[in-house]
Amino acid sequence: MLNDALIRLVAKRVMEKVNEYNTFKIPVGVSNRHVHVSQKDLETLFGKGCQLTKKSDLKQPGQYACNETVTVRGPKGEFEGVRILGPVRKQSQIEISKTDSFRLGVRPAIRESGDLEGTPGLEMIGPNGTVSLHQGAIIALRHIHMRPEQAAALGIKDKDLVEVETFGERHGVFGDVLIRVSEDYHLEMHVDLDEANACALNNNDYVMIRKK
């Protein structure tokens, strides 16, 4: 009888952990270097009247990878074939990793997307012209997109910072993960290549928000 009770207790604890994991788990999207462009800069790069053309949809609704690519050049080096993500934005932005910054020769800050004040600039080179940005290069702050009902279920809100646990061969914990909440979002955590490689993460792996 004692063994039966112990087995039931263990099974209960296991199911509690499974349910907790299913509640708090978040799919991962690994973000390689990429650029966002304004319509003005797009036309400088590719010609007057140019419109972005879709290569494939991204998980976030309305976001997509474009067929168009540019060369990103810094004081020390460059990357060719850097993909543009659509749609166009009000201001151009270049998102790179810390490792990328060494090759380019810049020292970008870790910022939320769109927070560009005081960031270094880089050149974007297209088939029709070059855009020299005086600011706009960032290392994206790791973040999680989610809908309001998901945030409510987890007891968190927009702009909160949480801890996220990874699993597998290189188990780890990410701190200061920004929560971004909107009706327009699809549940997904975004990390760059440096962060993904540090914890052996791939696209569509799962991580879990840690309860405090």
Secondary structure as GFF3:
##gff-version 3
##sequence-region A 1 212
A	DSSP	alpha_helix	2	24	.	.	.	ID=ss1
A	DSSP	beta_strand	25	31	.	.	.	ID=ss2
A	DSSP	beta_strand	34	36	.	.	.	ID=ss3
A	DSSP	alpha_helix	39	46	.	.	.	ID=ss4
A	DSSP	beta_strand	54	57	.	.	.	ID=ss5
A	DSSP	beta_strand	64	73	.	.	.	ID=ss6
A	DSSP	beta_strand	78	86	.	.	.	ID=ss7
A	DSSP	beta_strand	93	95	.	.	.	ID=ss8
A	DSSP	alpha_helix	98	104	.	.	.	ID=ss9
A	DSSP	beta_strand	110	111	.	.	.	ID=ss10
A	DSSP	beta_strand	123	125	.	.	.	ID=ss11
A	DSSP	beta_strand	130	132	.	.	.	ID=ss12
A	DSSP	beta_strand	137	140	.	.	.	ID=ss13
A	DSSP	beta_strand	143	146	.	.	.	ID=ss14
A	DSSP	alpha_helix	148	154	.	.	.	ID=ss15
A	DSSP	beta_strand	161	165	.	.	.	ID=ss16
A	DSSP	beta_strand	173	181	.	.	.	ID=ss17
A	DSSP	beta_strand	188	192	.	.	.	ID=ss18
A	DSSP	alpha_helix	193	198	.	.	.	ID=ss19
A	DSSP	beta_strand	206	209	.	.	.	ID=ss20
###
